[in-house]
Structures are given as structure tokens and as C-alpha cells.
């Protein structure tokens, strides 16, 4: 790029170096000049953003990427290549796949939820539990996948935390699940009283390699003798803890 805006490529610049003149207007050239044409080209490039508003210096890009909460995760759907932040994933799960999604979950608080066979998702607010309830966190929510599968003796529930920095996680998460049944056998179950509770550590994954091996995850199994004729899902109580 010369002072009058004439552009040439690096090989041609090297060939014309001995002439010390612009190949268009013959104006004398003096070393390197600011390349406005390339600046306009670079400024026109648009890179897909997943919601992060930070603008780190170039040399801080990698360190920021390792901790940015807006970094993308992958959709676990078969043949689905969607990637996005946890907030974008929640919207994608509900609108594209129709998977059950429960949002506004408060960390550390017990809540009731009905789980259906297959994928169920929880979006837990990142705002501090001591904050005002109307406070809105600027960070995407914690995202949890509760996968319900039918096994020989009952339904198994496994839990995963979908997180973009699973390999470098500085926190740990636990989940408590409670299943209880009290009543008579009118619903088709021979069990009149049942209670089970488990608290377990939850594995983190960005789902880039698909679902982890379920045998490596804790599985909360609700017996068929408790479920009875209820084929639509499982009613449980859950609590999510982030340390």
C-alpha cells in the first residue's frame, strides 16, 4: 500500500523493491506504509459471537477463551451440529427438538420436577442465591442434562453438567435426587411406601464428543414396582449444588 492508496501483493512488492517507485504513479516509496485497504478488509470481517461482549487484547485471547462463560457447547442430538452458549442451547433444545426444559432453577434449593424418557434440561441461574430474586445475571445459565433411560428393573436417571470448560473446571457440582411414593396400590403399583435419596457428583462435559459413557456416571434407578402404570415419566425432587 502506497501513500496514494495503490495496493500490491507481497511478491510484486519484492520484485519492484529495486525501483523504489510505485508501480502505478511512480511516486517514490519509503519503507512500509499503513495499509488502509487491508484495514477496511479486516474491519469488514464478522465473526460469530455467542454472547460475549469482552474485547481482550490479542495476546490475552487464549487466556480469556479458557474462562469465558459464553464459550460454545454442542447439542447432543443425533446428526445435529448446533453449537452455542448454554443460553442458546436451552432455546435450541426447546424450539428445535422439543425437549423438556426447566429454567429459573435456584442453586441449592430443592424443587419438584417431572422427568420424561430421554433428555430433560435444567437452566440454573448464576446469580448469587443471596441476591434479589429479580436480579438478572449477565452470564448464561448453568446447564444440566438429566437423561432418563428405560432399564430392565426400572428407569435410570443420569445427570451431566453441560459446560464449555469441562476439562479445566475449577468448581464441582453435585445433584441430590429424591423419589418417594406413599399411598395404596390403586395406581397399579404393588408398593405402598417407597423412599430413596442419593447425592452424587456430576460430571462436566461440553458434549463435543457426544454423550459420555453412562456406565461412568452415577445412575439413579427408580424401580418399575414403584412406577406402576405411570408410563409418561417420573416425578422426583432435585437439588443442584455448585462448590
Number of C-alpha atoms within 10 A of each C-alpha: 19 22 16 10 12 14 17 14 8 10 9 10 15 9 9 14 13 8 11 14 15 21 17 11 10 10 13 13 16 11 8 9 11 11 14 15 13 12 10 10 9 10 9 9 8 7 6 7 12 16 17 14 8 8 9 12 9 8 8 10 11 12 10 16 14 14 14 15 20 22 22 23 22 22 23 19 13 7 7 10 10 15 19 20 24 28 18 18 20 23 14 17 20 14 10 8 12 11 17 16 18 17 14 11 18 19 19 16 11 15 14 12 14 13 20 18 17 15 21 20 24 21 21 19 20 18 18 12 12 6 9 9 10 7 10 11 11 10 17 19 24 20 22 25 19 19 20 22 16 14 12 8 11 16 20 20 24 20 25 25 23 23 25 26 19 16 11 10 13 9 9 13 15 18 19 18 20 18 18 14 15 11 11 12 13 10 13 13 16 14 17 13 12 13 11 12 13 13 16 15 16 21 19 22 22 23 19 14 9 13 13 13 7 13 8 9 16 18 18 22 18 22 15 19 15 24 21 15 12 13 10 11 14 19 17 17 16 19 18 21 16 14 7
